[in-house]
C-alpha cells in the first residue's frame, strides 16, 4: 500500500492554525458548513450548568469517564494498540508491511475492540471542552492519543485486529470486520479532540487514515476506476461498504472540519452503494443474517421502513441526514422523513427505545414491541437521538425533538446506573417476578463492563456532548429544543446578529422554565422559540409583551419582539400524571396502561411495593387517584407516582408506587414493569 502522508495538506484552502480553529469553531458534534441546507443550525456555544442533566453529567465526568482507561486496559483494548504500535515500528523497516498470517496476540473477542477506545477519546474530548482545566484528564487523553498515533501503520491504516492478528485479511471481511466502522469512530474522536483542544495530533491520524480509505474505496471523479484496489466504481454500486455503518456521518463531519470535498463525496458513495447486495459477495454464509440485517437489501431512497440491526440502521440514517444537510438532496430528505415516521409510529417503544428482537439486535415488524423481550439496546437509543437531532436541524420540526426528549430521559438514561459505575446493554420494559438471567452480558441486570463494550463509552460521549443537543438558531432567532439549566448562544454569522439566553429550571420534576435574554439584536425584532412538548396538554407563558400565552404553532411557541437584555420569559408546563394506552395493534400490551408524567415514563419495581406482592398479580385501576410526590431520599432524588391497584388473586386493593423508568435496576434485583394490565370492571 502506498504511503499517503503527502496528501494530508487540505486541498480547497489553507488549513487555519489549531488555535484559531478551536477558538472560532462551535464546540459540538455537528459543525454545519456555511452553505448547509438546513432550517436550523446548532447553537454556537452551549453549557449546562445546573439541574437534572448537570447532575447526570457530573457523574459522567467524575466516575464514568475517569474509569474508562482502566477498564479498557483490563479488557485488552489498550494492549492491542501497544502490540500494533510495536508491529508498526517493525513494519517501517520491512519491505512487506502486510506481514504474515499472525503478527501477534490479539486481546478480546471482537475485531472492533479499537472503537471503544475511540469513543472514550471522543467522550473525554467533549468533557475537556466543558472543563479545559482538568489536567488529569488532559494528560490521559494525550497518553491515549499518542498510543493511537504510534499504532497507525505507515500507509495510514489503523485497526489492531488486522494489524496484529490477520494482516493478510485487510479489507477482505467487510461484513463482520468493522474496519470502516472503527475508522468512523476514530474520525469522530479526532474531530472532537480538535474542536475541544485545538490540537492536531489525533486529527492528523484521522486524516491519514481517511485519505488512505479514499484511495481504496473512493471514486476519483473522472473514470470511476482509480481506487487503490482497482475496483470499478463508476456505477456507484460496486466497491465496498462496511457491514456496520458509522463512517458516513464521520466523513461528513471531517469534511466540515477540513473543507476537503472528497470526504463528503466518499460519504455519499458509501451511502448510495448500500442496498445493492454488495455484502452478499463476500459474506460468511454460516453467519449470513440476510441483506436486511445490514440494510443492504434496498437503497436508502427506496426503503419503506427501518429494518435489520437497529444501531446499524440508525447510524446509516444519521449519516444520510448529514449528507442531505450538506447537499440539499430533496429526494434523500423525503426518504429520511418517511423512514423516521415509520420508526416513530410503528417501531419505537414508549421509552424511546428501539430494537424489538434479541436475534440480530434488530427492529421487528410494525407494532412488534414486546415489553419483556425488548432488546432496546442502549447504543440504539443513542443512535436514535443522533439521527432525530439531525432531522430537527434539517427540517425545523418539533416532532424530532419530542422523540429526542423521550429517548434521553427514558430509553437512553436507563443504560447507565445512577452511580455511573454499572450499565445496561439491553433495556426491557418488563422483568418478570421469576426472571431467569441468560448467560452473557445482555441481561436485565446492570454490569460493570461488557465483553462487547460498545454501550458504556457511547453513553459517555453523548452525556459529555449533551449541551449541544439543547438549542439552535436561524436567521430569525434562537430555539430551545430541550430544557436544561444553562447558557446557550447562536453565532452572529449564522443568525444575522446572534443572541444568547440563560435558562433556569427544575425540569423534569417541575414544569417551570425561566428564560432570560442576555443578548439580542438591538436594531430589529428577534424570535425566541420554545418547544411545547407533544405530551403537554396545558401551558402558560408570561412574556414582557403579553401574558398568558397558550397557543403554539407546530409545536413551537414563538415570541417575536425587540428584546432588551435581562428580559425574561416564564414557561409553565402542566406536569399532570397521565395513564397512557398503547396502540391497539401492539398485541403484547393490549389492555394495559402505562404511567407517565412530563417527559418521564414510570415503572413499578418490586422494591417499592408491599412485601410479598408479585407484579404479575397486579392490575391498575384507571379511575384511582394518582399523586406525584418528590422524594429527595430515594434514588438520588426522584418524583414518584402513587396510585391504587388490585391483586388478581383476591381482588383486594393494593397501593402502588411507580418510579421513573430511567432509575430502575439501581437497587436489589427484582421484578419491574412499565405496562400494567388495566382493571376490568366485574
MARMIVO-958117 format. One line per 10 residues: number of its first residue (from 1); their letters; for each residue z, x, y of C-alpha. Coordinates in Angstrom, 2 decimals, padded with zeros to 5 digits. Each point is the difference from the previous one (the first is absolute). Layout:
<kolvos>
NUM> a> Z/X/Y ~ ...;
</kolvos>
This chain:
<kolvos>
1> xxxxxxxxxx> 000.00/000.00/000.00 ~ -000.78/001.31/003.48 ~ 002.62/001.14/002.48 ~ -000.20/-002.63/002.73 ~ 002.41/001.56/002.48 ~ -002.62/000.43/002.78 ~ -000.61/-003.75/000.15 ~ 003.50/-000.57/001.34 ~ -001.25/000.10/003.56 ~ -000.41/-003.60/001.25;
11> xxxxxxxxxx> -003.64/-000.75/000.71 ~ -000.06/-002.76/002.66 ~ 002.27/001.57/002.59 ~ 002.42/002.89/000.47 ~ 003.33/-000.47/-001.74 ~ 002.75/-000.66/002.57 ~ 003.04/002.20/-000.14 ~ 002.74/-001.11/-002.37 ~ 002.46/-000.48/002.82 ~ -002.37/-002.14/002.04;
21> xxxxxxxxxx> -000.96/-002.10/-003.01 ~ 003.60/-000.71/-000.92 ~ 000.91/-000.93/003.56 ~ -002.95/-002.33/000.53 ~ -000.25/-001.70/-003.40 ~ 001.74/-003.22/-000.92 ~ 002.47/001.12/-002.64 ~ -000.86/-002.63/-002.60 ~ -002.00/-000.30/-003.22 ~ -002.98/-001.65/001.75;
31> xxxxxxxxxx> -001.64/001.67/003.00 ~ -003.07/-002.01/000.88 ~ -002.97/001.70/001.61 ~ -000.93/-001.18/003.49 ~ -002.99/-001.99/-001.28 ~ 001.89/-001.79/-002.80 ~ -001.08/-003.59/-000.63 ~ 003.43/-001.61/-000.05 ~ 001.71/-002.82/001.85 ~ 003.22/002.01/000.35;
41> xxxxxxxxxx> 001.11/003.63/000.01 ~ 003.31/001.40/-001.28 ~ 002.64/000.62/002.63 ~ -000.24/003.55/001.31 ~ 003.74/000.62/-000.20 ~ 002.49/-001.86/-002.15 ~ 003.67/000.56/-000.78 ~ 002.45/-002.14/-001.95 ~ 003.42/000.69/001.48 ~ 002.40/-002.59/-001.43;
51> xxxxxxxxxx> 000.54/-003.03/-002.20 ~ -001.09/-000.79/-003.53 ~ -002.89/002.41/-000.36 ~ 001.78/002.84/001.78 ~ 002.73/-000.23/-002.64 ~ -002.51/000.09/-002.86 ~ -001.88/002.88/001.60 ~ 003.24/001.90/000.51 ~ 000.68/-000.15/-003.74 ~ -003.57/001.10/-000.61;
61> xxxxxxxxxx> 000.43/002.95/002.40 ~ 003.43/001.12/-001.18 ~ -000.09/-000.76/-003.73 ~ -003.45/-000.72/-001.41 ~ -002.18/002.58/001.74 ~ 002.49/002.90/-000.24 ~ 000.37/-000.44/-003.75 ~ -003.78/000.02/-000.53 ~ -000.54/003.74/-000.51 ~ 002.87/000.24/-002.49;
71> xxxxxxxxxx> -001.41/-002.82/-002.10 ~ -003.52/001.37/000.25 ~ 001.36/003.33/-001.17 ~ 001.82/-001.57/-002.93 ~ -003.11/-001.97/-001.02 ~ -002.16/003.13/000.01 ~ -002.31/-000.92/002.88 ~ 000.89/003.08/002.03 ~ -000.14/002.26/-003.05 ~ -003.61/-001.08/-000.49;
81> xxxxxxxxxx> -000.84/001.07/003.55 ~ 001.67/003.37/-000.54 ~ -001.94/000.52/-003.24 ~ -003.23/-000.98/001.72 ~ 000.80/002.35/002.86 ~ 000.27/002.86/-002.48 ~ -003.23/-001.02/-001.67 ~ -001.71/-000.30/003.37 ~ 001.02/003.49/001.00 ~ -001.27/001.35/-003.32;
91> xxxxxxxxxx> -003.29/-001.93/000.29 ~ -000.81/001.65/003.31 ~ -000.28/003.26/-001.93 ~ -001.98/-001.56/-002.85 ~ -003.73/-000.60/-000.27 ~ 000.69/-003.25/-001.88 ~ 002.32/-002.23/002.07 ~ -000.47/-002.82/-002.51 ~ 002.00/001.96/-002.56 ~ 000.56/-001.06/-003.57;
101> xxxxxxxxxx> 001.07/-003.27/-001.59 ~ 003.69/000.59/000.58 ~ 001.11/002.11/002.96 ~ 003.70/-000.78/-000.27 ~ 002.72/-002.55/-000.64 ~ -000.15/-003.28/001.89 ~ 003.16/-002.07/000.59 ~ -000.09/-003.77/-000.13 ~ -001.77/-002.74/-001.87 ~ -002.71/-000.83/002.54;
111> xxxxxxxxxx> -002.84/001.96/001.58 ~ 000.87/-001.40/003.43 ~ 003.45/001.60/000.35 ~ -001.11/001.68/003.26 ~ -000.32/-003.34/001.77 ~ 003.77/-000.47/000.00 ~ 000.38/003.26/001.93 ~ -002.67/-001.04/002.49 ~ 001.61/-003.40/000.59 ~ 003.35/001.67/000.56;
121> xxxxxxxxxx> -001.58/002.36/002.53 ~ -001.49/-002.98/001.81 ~ 003.35/-001.76/000.08 ~ 001.79/003.10/001.23 ~ -002.62/000.54/002.68 ~ 000.36/-003.51/001.39 ~ 003.74/000.52/-000.04 ~ -000.41/003.20/002.00 ~ -002.03/-001.95/002.55 ~ 003.06/-002.24/000.35;
131> xxxxxxxxxx> 002.48/002.88/-000.03 ~ -001.78/003.25/000.99 ~ 003.31/001.84/000.33 ~ 000.84/-000.32/-003.71 ~ -000.21/003.71/-000.78 ~ 000.98/-000.36/-003.65 ~ -002.74/-002.50/-000.74 ~ -002.53/002.02/002.00 ~ 000.81/003.09/-002.04 ~ -000.40/-001.89/-003.27;
141> xxxxxxxxxx> -003.35/-001.38/001.16 ~ -001.18/003.51/000.93 ~ 001.07/001.26/-003.43 ~ -001.96/-002.66/-001.87 ~ -003.02/000.26/002.29 ~ -000.10/003.74/-000.69 ~ 000.24/-000.66/-003.73 ~ -002.86/-002.50/000.11 ~ -002.13/002.38/002.07 ~ 000.61/002.87/-002.41;
151> xxxxxxxxxx> -000.92/-002.18/-002.97 ~ -003.40/-000.86/001.44 ~ -002.93/001.66/-001.72 ~ -002.40/002.32/001.83 ~ -002.70/-002.69/000.02 ~ 002.37/-002.59/001.51 ~ 000.79/-001.86/-003.22 ~ 003.59/-001.12/-000.50 ~ 001.40/-001.92/-002.95 ~ 002.46/001.86/-002.14;
161> xxxxxxxxxx> -000.72/-001.88/-003.24 ~ -003.56/001.32/-000.06 ~ 000.85/003.35/001.53 ~ 002.83/000.68/-002.44 ~ -000.78/-001.79/-003.25 ~ -003.69/-000.94/-000.10 ~ -002.15/001.89/002.51 ~ -003.09/-000.67/-002.15 ~ 000.35/-003.77/000.53 ~ -000.22/-000.09/003.79;
171> xxxxxxxxxx> -001.73/-003.23/001.20 ~ -000.73/-001.00/-003.61 ~ 002.82/-002.58/-000.35 ~ -000.42/-002.07/003.13 ~ 001.32/-003.12/-001.73 ~ 003.55/001.20/-000.75 ~ 000.09/003.45/001.59 ~ 000.80/-001.23/003.53 ~ -001.38/003.11/001.71 ~ -001.32/-001.94/002.98;
181> xxxxxxxxxx> 003.12/-002.17/000.07 ~ 002.19/003.10/000.34 ~ -002.38/001.35/002.64 ~ 000.41/-003.23/001.96 ~ 003.77/000.31/000.07 ~ -000.31/003.66/000.99 ~ -002.26/-000.98/002.92 ~ 002.37/-002.72/001.18 ~ 002.92/002.42/-000.17 ~ -001.99/002.56/001.98;
191> xxxxxxxxxx> -000.91/-002.51/002.69 ~ 003.61/-001.12/000.28 ~ 001.21/003.60/000.18 ~ -002.51/000.87/002.72 ~ 000.81/-003.07/002.08 ~ 003.73/000.43/-000.37 ~ 000.33/003.75/000.52 ~ -003.26/001.22/001.55 ~ -000.24/002.62/-002.76 ~ -003.29/000.60/-001.83;
201> xxxxxxxxxx> 001.06/001.66/-003.25 ~ -000.21/-003.10/-002.19 ~ -002.93/-001.46/001.94 ~ -001.98/003.18/-000.70 ~ 000.77/-000.37/-003.72 ~ -001.20/-003.61/000.07 ~ -003.13/000.91/001.95 ~ -000.93/002.67/-002.51 ~ 000.45/-002.42/-002.90 ~ -001.80/-002.86/001.74;
211> xxxxxxxxxx> -002.91/002.29/000.88 ~ -000.22/001.11/-003.60 ~ 000.14/-003.62/-001.23 ~ -002.81/-000.89/002.40 ~ -002.11/002.81/-001.47 ~ 000.49/-001.47/-003.48 ~ -000.15/-003.74/000.67 ~ -001.59/-000.45/003.41 ~ -003.50/-000.88/001.11 ~ -001.55/002.46/002.40;
221> xxxxxxxxxx> -001.78/-002.70/002.00 ~ -003.55/001.22/-000.86 ~ -001.11/-000.28/-003.62 ~ 003.33/-001.01/-001.50 ~ -000.09/002.81/-002.58 ~ 001.96/002.77/001.65 ~ 003.29/-000.37/-001.85 ~ 001.38/003.17/-001.53 ~ -000.22/-001.57/-003.45 ~ -003.69/-000.83/000.48;
231> xxxxxxxxxx> 000.44/-003.74/-000.50 ~ -002.53/-002.31/001.65 ~ 001.87/-002.30/002.37 ~ -002.88/-001.40/002.02 ~ 000.56/-003.57/-001.27 ~ 003.72/-000.07/000.82 ~ 000.76/-001.03/-003.58 ~ 000.14/003.40/-001.67 ~ 002.34/002.90/000.53 ~ 003.62/-000.55/-000.88;
241> xxxxxxxxxx> 002.99/-002.11/000.94 ~ 003.67/000.37/-000.80 ~ 001.68/-002.30/-002.49 ~ 002.77/-000.45/002.57 ~ -001.19/-000.79/003.54 ~ 001.96/001.63/002.81 ~ -002.23/002.67/001.42 ~ -002.07/-002.55/001.91 ~ 002.61/-000.81/002.63 ~ 001.10/003.65/000.11;
251> xxxxxxxxxx> -003.52/001.20/000.79 ~ -000.35/-002.55/002.79 ~ 003.26/001.24/001.50 ~ -001.16/003.61/-000.32 ~ -003.13/-001.01/001.92 ~ 002.21/-001.58/002.65 ~ 002.08/003.16/000.24 ~ -002.86/002.53/000.12 ~ -003.06/-001.91/001.21 ~ -002.02/001.25/-002.98;
261> xxxxxxxxxx> -002.39/-002.84/-000.87 ~ -000.67/001.27/-003.53 ~ 003.46/-001.11/-001.08 ~ -000.65/-003.56/001.18 ~ -003.36/000.05/-001.77 ~ 001.57/001.24/-003.22 ~ 002.60/-002.77/000.14 ~ -002.86/-002.46/000.33 ~ -001.82/001.58/-002.94 ~ 003.06/-000.29/-002.24;
271> xxxxxxxxxx> 000.52/-003.64/001.01 ~ -003.62/-001.02/-000.52 ~ -000.35/001.77/-003.36 ~ 002.86/-002.02/-001.46 ~ -001.07/-003.06/-001.94 ~ -003.04/001.58/-001.69 ~ 001.64/001.01/-003.28 ~ 000.22/003.70/000.77 ~ 003.37/000.44/-001.69 ~ -001.37/-001.42/-003.26;
281> xxxxxxxxxx> -002.30/003.01/-000.32 ~ 002.78/002.40/-000.86 ~ 002.96/-002.17/-000.85 ~ 002.21/000.68/-002.99 ~ -000.94/-002.97/-002.19 ~ 003.37/000.01/-001.74 ~ 001.66/-000.65/003.35 ~ -002.73/-002.05/001.68 ~ 001.63/-003.00/001.74 ~ -003.32/-001.39/001.19;
291> xxxxxxxxxx> -001.82/000.46/003.32 ~ 002.02/-002.63/001.88 ~ 003.14/002.06/-000.56 ~ -001.27/002.58/002.50 ~ -002.08/-002.39/002.09 ~ -003.24/001.44/-001.38 ~ -001.36/-003.35/-001.19 ~ -001.37/-001.26/003.34 ~ -000.58/001.58/003.41 ~ 002.64/-000.77/002.61;
301> xxxxxxxxxx> -002.45/-002.14/001.94 ~ -000.68/-002.21/-003.04 ~ 003.43/-000.35/-001.62 ~ 001.36/-003.57/000.24 ~ 003.67/000.94/-000.43 ~ 002.40/002.87/-000.53 ~ 000.34/001.15/-003.57 ~ 001.03/002.82/-002.28 ~ 002.67/002.60/000.71 ~ 001.71/-001.31/003.12;
311> xxxxxxxxxx> 000.70/003.30/001.75 ~ -003.52/001.27/-000.63 ~ -001.47/-003.22/001.36 ~ 002.06/-000.04/003.19 ~ -000.44/003.69/000.79 ~ -003.74/-000.55/-000.34 ~ 000.07/-002.98/002.35 ~ 002.15/001.84/002.54 ~ -002.64/002.74/000.05 ~ -002.81/-002.55/000.29;
321> xxxxxxxxxx> 001.82/-001.56/002.96 ~ 000.22/003.42/001.65 ~ -003.75/000.28/-000.45 ~ -000.59/-003.42/001.53 ~ 002.17/001.02/002.96 ~ -002.03/003.12/000.69 ~ -003.51/-001.27/-000.81 ~ 000.09/-003.62/001.14 ~ -001.46/-001.11/-003.35 ~ 000.22/-003.80/000.30;
331> xxxxxxxxxx> -001.06/-000.67/-003.60 ~ 002.78/002.25/-001.24 ~ 002.48/-001.72/002.31 ~ -000.96/-003.42/-001.37 ~ 000.50/001.24/-003.56 ~ 003.41/001.40/000.85 ~ 001.10/-003.27/001.57 ~ -001.13/-001.86/-003.13 ~ 001.83/002.37/-002.33 ~ 003.19/-000.05/002.06;
341> xxxxxxxxxx> 000.07/-003.79/000.03 ~ -000.51/-000.11/-003.77 ~ 002.93/002.38/-000.47 ~ 002.35/-001.71/002.45 ~ -000.77/-003.53/-001.13 ~ -000.16/000.41/-003.77 ~ 001.37/003.36/-001.15 ~ 003.04/000.81/002.14 ~ 003.61/-000.68/-000.94 ~ 002.41/-001.70/002.39;
351> xxxxxxxxxx> 001.51/003.44/000.65 ~ -003.35/001.43/001.04 ~ -000.16/001.92/-003.26 ~ -003.34/000.26/-001.80 ~ -000.95/000.80/-003.56 ~ 000.86/-002.62/-002.61 ~ -000.62/002.04/-003.13 ~ 001.81/002.96/-001.52 ~ -003.17/000.69/-001.98 ~ -002.16/002.05/002.30;
361> xxxxxxxxxx> 002.45/-000.44/002.92 ~ -002.48/-002.64/000.96 ~ -000.69/-003.15/001.93 ~ -000.17/-003.05/-002.24 ~ -002.16/-003.06/000.33 ~ 000.41/-002.36/002.98 ~ 003.53/-001.49/000.02 ~ 001.06/002.12/-002.98 ~ 003.36/000.95/001.52 ~ 002.72/000.00/-002.66;
371> xxxxxxxxxx> 003.36/000.92/001.57 ~ 001.59/001.67/-003.03 ~ -003.10/001.97/-000.99 ~ -000.93/000.96/003.55 ~ -000.99/003.63/000.32 ~ -000.19/000.03/003.80 ~ 000.02/003.79/000.17 ~ 001.68/001.47/003.06 ~ -003.11/002.07/000.73 ~ -002.08/-003.17/-000.04;
381> xxxxxxxxxx> 002.23/-001.54/002.67 ~ -000.48/003.14/002.10 ~ -003.77/-000.16/-000.47 ~ 000.06/-003.67/001.00 ~ 001.83/000.85/003.23 ~ -002.47/002.78/000.78 ~ -003.00/-002.25/-000.59 ~ 001.36/-003.03/001.84 ~ 000.95/002.11/003.03 ~ -003.54/001.33/000.19;
391> xxxxxxxxxx> -001.33/-003.55/-000.25 ~ 002.34/-001.08/002.82 ~ -001.40/002.74/002.21 ~ -003.58/-000.75/-000.99 ~ 000.19/-003.74/000.67 ~ 002.97/-000.57/002.29 ~ 001.13/-002.89/-002.23 ~ 003.69/-000.60/-000.70 ~ -000.38/-001.07/-003.62 ~ -000.29/003.63/-001.03;
401> xxxxxxxxxx> 003.19/000.96/001.82 ~ 001.73/-003.01/-001.55 ~ -000.68/001.49/-003.42 ~ 001.06/003.45/001.18 ~ 003.35/-001.49/001.04 ~ 000.50/-001.90/-003.27 ~ -000.85/003.07/-002.05 ~ 002.10/002.44/002.02 ~ 003.20/-002.03/-000.14 ~ -000.33/-001.03/-003.63;
411> xxxxxxxxxx> -002.47/001.49/-002.47 ~ 000.02/003.46/001.58 ~ 003.63/000.45/000.97 ~ 001.27/-001.07/-003.41 ~ -001.61/003.19/-001.33 ~ 002.74/002.25/001.39 ~ 003.73/-000.43/-000.49 ~ 002.29/-000.51/002.97 ~ 001.37/003.51/-000.54 ~ -003.50/001.54/000.12;
421> xxxxxxxxxx> 000.67/001.78/-003.28 ~ -001.46/-002.35/-002.64 ~ -003.29/-001.79/-000.37 ~ -001.88/-002.86/-001.59 ~ -003.53/000.56/-001.27 ~ -000.50/-003.69/-000.83 ~ 001.45/-002.91/001.96 ~ 000.31/-003.15/-002.11 ~ 001.10/-003.31/001.47 ~ 002.17/-000.84/-003.00;
431> xxxxxxxxxx> 002.22/001.92/-002.41 ~ 001.39/-002.15/-002.79 ~ 003.64/-000.12/-001.04 ~ -000.75/001.73/-003.29 ~ -002.57/002.40/001.40 ~ -000.94/002.90/-002.25 ~ -001.14/003.16/001.72 ~ -003.27/001.44/-001.20 ~ -000.19/003.76/-000.59 ~ -001.44/002.09/002.81;
441> xxxxxxxxxx> 000.19/-000.05/003.76 ~ -001.42/-003.39/000.79 ~ 003.03/-002.15/-000.58 ~ 001.95/-002.50/002.07 ~ 002.74/002.59/000.58 ~ 000.18/002.54/002.79 ~ -000.51/003.62/-000.98 ~ 000.40/003.33/001.86 ~ -003.63/001.10/-000.55 ~ -002.99/-000.80/-002.19;
451> xxxxxxxxxx> -002.15/001.82/-002.50 ~ -002.88/-001.37/002.08 ~ 001.69/000.45/003.39 ~ -002.61/-001.55/002.27 ~ 002.32/-002.59/001.55 ~ 002.95/001.97/001.48 ~ -001.99/002.31/002.31 ~ -002.28/-002.91/000.85 ~ 003.01/-001.99/001.20 ~ 001.16/003.03/001.95;
461> xxxxxxxxxx> -003.29/000.36/001.87 ~ -000.23/-003.67/000.94 ~ 003.56/-000.15/001.30 ~ -000.49/003.26/001.91 ~ -003.17/-001.32/001.69 ~ 001.20/-003.61/000.36 ~ 000.26/-000.04/003.84 ~ -003.80/000.18/000.11 ~ -000.35/-003.35/-001.79 ~ 001.87/-001.93/002.71;
471> xxxxxxxxxx> -002.18/-000.23/003.10 ~ -003.58/000.25/001.22 ~ -001.95/-000.18/003.22 ~ -003.35/-001.09/001.36 ~ -001.68/-000.06/003.41 ~ 002.09/-003.02/000.94 ~ 003.51/001.04/-001.02 ~ 002.44/000.71/-002.81 ~ 000.69/-001.91/-003.21 ~ 003.22/000.00/-002.06;
481> xxxxxxxxxx> -000.82/-000.63/-003.65 ~ 003.45/000.77/-001.42 ~ 003.44/-000.26/001.57 ~ 002.05/003.19/-000.06 ~ 002.30/001.42/002.65 ~ -001.83/002.84/001.69 ~ -002.55/001.05/002.60 ~ -003.76/-000.44/-000.21 ~ -002.79/001.01/002.38 ~ -003.77/-000.20/000.12;
491> xxxxxxxxxx> -002.38/002.76/001.02 ~ -001.30/-000.48/003.56 ~ -003.41/001.24/-001.13 ~ -000.16/-002.76/-002.60 ~ 001.48/-002.87/001.95 ~ -001.21/000.35/003.57 ~ 003.32/001.04/001.47 ~ 002.30/-000.01/-002.98 ~ 003.40/-001.56/-000.29 ~ 003.39/000.53/-001.61;
501> xxxxxxxxxx> 002.79/-002.23/-001.27 ~ 003.49/000.30/-001.43 ~ 001.07/-002.40/-002.75 ~ 003.56/-000.96/-000.92 ~ 000.73/-002.22/-002.99 ~ 002.24/-000.63/-003.01 ~ -003.01/-001.30/-001.94 ~ -000.19/-001.04/-002.83 ~ 003.64/-001.14/000.02 ~ -000.40/-001.66/003.42;
511> xxxxxxxxxx> -003.09/-001.50/001.58 ~ 000.42/001.23/003.58 ~ -002.41/002.68/001.20 ~ 000.36/001.38/003.53 ~ -003.00/001.85/001.40 ~ 000.29/001.98/003.24 ~ -003.20/001.06/001.74 ~ 000.50/003.63/000.99 ~ -003.50/000.61/001.35 ~ -003.12/-002.05/000.65;
521> xxxxxxxxxx> -003.04/000.26/002.31 ~ 001.13/-000.63/003.56 ~ -003.36/-001.27/001.23 ~ -000.93/-002.69/-002.51 ~ 001.28/-002.55/-002.49 ~ 001.03/001.34/-003.39 ~ 000.67/-001.87/-003.26 ~ 003.07/000.38/-002.17 ~ -000.72/-001.61/-003.39 ~ 002.73/-000.89/-002.49;
531> xxxxxxxxxx> -000.81/-000.96/-003.58 ~ 001.52/-003.31/-001.03 ~ 000.51/000.36/-003.76 ~ -001.73/-002.58/-002.18 ~ 003.36/-000.96/-001.54 ~ 001.46/-000.94/003.40 ~ 000.04/-003.74/000.69 ~ 001.76/000.15/003.39 ~ 000.40/002.59/002.72 ~ 000.67/000.29/003.71;
541> xxxxxxxxxx> -000.86/002.69/002.49 ~ 001.55/000.71/003.38 ~ -002.39/001.96/002.24 ~ 000.08/000.86/003.70 ~ -002.73/-002.45/000.93 ~ 000.84/-002.88/-002.30 ~ 002.85/-001.18/-002.19 ~ -000.03/-001.59/-003.45 ~ -003.42/000.98/-001.23 ~ -000.59/-001.64/-003.37;
551> xxxxxxxxxx> -003.71/000.38/-000.65 ~ -001.93/002.82/-001.66 ~ -003.71/000.71/-000.30 ~ -001.06/001.12/-003.45 ~ 003.48/001.32/-000.70 ~ 000.20/001.91/003.29 ~ 002.21/-001.04/002.89 ~ -001.82/001.57/002.94 ~ 001.78/000.44/003.33 ~ -002.41/001.17/002.69;
561> xxxxxxxxxx> 001.14/000.84/003.50 ~ 000.53/002.78/002.55 ~ 003.01/001.74/-001.50 ~ 002.71/001.94/001.78 ~ 001.95/002.75/-001.79 ~ 003.27/-001.36/-001.37 ~ -001.19/-003.58/-000.50 ~ 001.03/-001.54/-003.30 ~ -001.20/-002.49/-002.56 ~ 002.46/-001.54/-002.45;
571> xxxxxxxxxx> -001.49/-001.45/-003.18 ~ 002.18/-002.14/-002.25 ~ -001.34/-000.68/-003.49 ~ 001.79/-002.72/-001.97 ~ 001.29/001.60/-003.21 ~ 000.56/-003.17/-001.97 ~ 000.51/000.22/-003.75 ~ -003.12/-001.21/-001.82 ~ -000.47/-001.24/-003.55 ~ -003.51/001.07/-000.90;
581> xxxxxxxxxx> -002.16/-001.70/-002.60 ~ -002.54/002.06/-001.94 ~ -003.68/-000.80/-000.12 ~ -000.28/-002.52/-002.87 ~ -002.68/002.18/-001.59 ~ 002.57/002.72/-000.72 ~ 000.95/-001.33/-003.41 ~ 002.86/002.43/-000.58 ~ 002.14/-001.38/002.86 ~ -001.18/-003.60/000.26;
591> xxxxxxxxxx> 003.01/-002.21/000.70 ~ 002.00/002.83/001.57 ~ 001.22/000.77/003.50 ~ 000.64/003.26/001.85 ~ 002.43/000.64/002.83 ~ -001.31/001.64/003.17 ~ 001.41/000.70/003.43 ~ -002.13/001.57/002.69 ~ -002.12/002.75/-001.55 ~ 002.40/000.42/-002.93;
601> xxxxxxxxxx> -000.42/-001.29/-003.52 ~ 003.33/-000.59/-001.77 ~ 001.04/000.26/-003.62 ~ 002.94/-000.89/-002.19 ~ 001.79/002.93/-001.65 ~ 002.57/-000.54/-002.71 ~ 002.44/002.24/001.91 ~ 000.40/-002.65/002.72 ~ 000.51/-003.07/-002.19 ~ 003.00/-001.49/-001.78;
611> xxxxxxxxxx> 001.17/002.03/-002.98 ~ -001.87/-000.92/-003.15 ~ -002.80/-001.89/001.75 ~ -003.38/000.79/-001.53 ~ -002.90/-000.17/002.45 ~ -002.28/-001.55/-002.60 ~ 002.38/-002.99/-000.03 ~ -000.23/-000.63/003.75 ~ -001.98/-002.66/001.82 ~ -000.23/-000.31/003.79;
621> xxxxxxxxxx> 000.85/-003.23/001.82 ~ -002.63/-000.41/002.76 ~ 002.16/-002.32/002.09 ~ 003.06/002.24/-000.14 ~ 001.29/001.55/003.20 ~ -000.98/003.63/000.59 ~ 002.09/002.37/002.10 ~ -001.02/003.42/001.31 ~ 002.87/002.42/000.54 ~ -000.14/003.66/000.96;
631> xxxxxxxxxx> 002.13/002.17/-002.30 ~ 000.46/003.48/001.50 ~ 002.05/001.01/-003.05 ~ -002.74/-000.78/-002.53 ~ -002.95/002.22/-000.92 ~ 000.21/001.96/003.22 ~ 000.10/-003.16/002.09 ~ -002.20/-002.97/-000.92 ~ -000.30/-003.68/000.80 ~ 000.58/-002.06/-003.13;
641> xxxxxxxxxx> -000.99/-003.61/-000.63 ~ 002.38/-002.29/-001.86 ~ -000.94/-003.35/-001.51 ~ 000.71/-002.16/-003.04 ~ -001.62/-000.16/-003.41 ~ 000.68/-001.58/-003.36 ~ 000.56/001.41/-003.45 ~ -002.55/-001.22/-002.51 ~ 002.54/-000.14/-002.79 ~ 002.27/-002.66/001.48;
651> xxxxxxxxxx> -001.49/-000.90/003.38 ~ 003.09/001.26/001.81 ~ -000.49/001.17/003.58 ~ 000.35/003.70/000.63 ~ -000.03/002.00/003.25 ~ -002.88/002.46/000.34 ~ -000.22/003.09/002.19 ~ -003.37/001.57/000.75 ~ -000.55/003.50/001.40 ~ -003.15/001.55/001.52;
661> xxxxxxxxxx> -002.43/000.98/-002.73 ~ -000.40/003.52/001.38 ~ 003.70/000.65/-000.69 ~ 000.02/-000.98/-003.69 ~ 000.80/002.50/-002.78 ~ 002.42/001.98/002.17 ~ 003.10/-000.93/-002.00 ~ 000.52/-000.41/-003.71 ~ -002.94/-000.88/-002.19 ~ -000.32/-003.72/-000.44;
671> xxxxxxxxxx> -002.20/-003.05/000.27 ~ -002.05/-000.83/003.09 ~ -002.47/-002.69/000.98 ~ -001.98/-001.00/003.08 ~ -001.52/-003.26/-001.27 ~ 002.69/-002.52/-001.02 ~ -000.78/-003.19/-001.92 ~ 000.31/-003.11/002.14 ~ 002.62/-002.54/-001.00 ~ -001.80/-003.09/-001.22;
681> xx> 001.90/-003.23/000.75 ~ 001.20/-001.72/-003.18;
</kolvos>
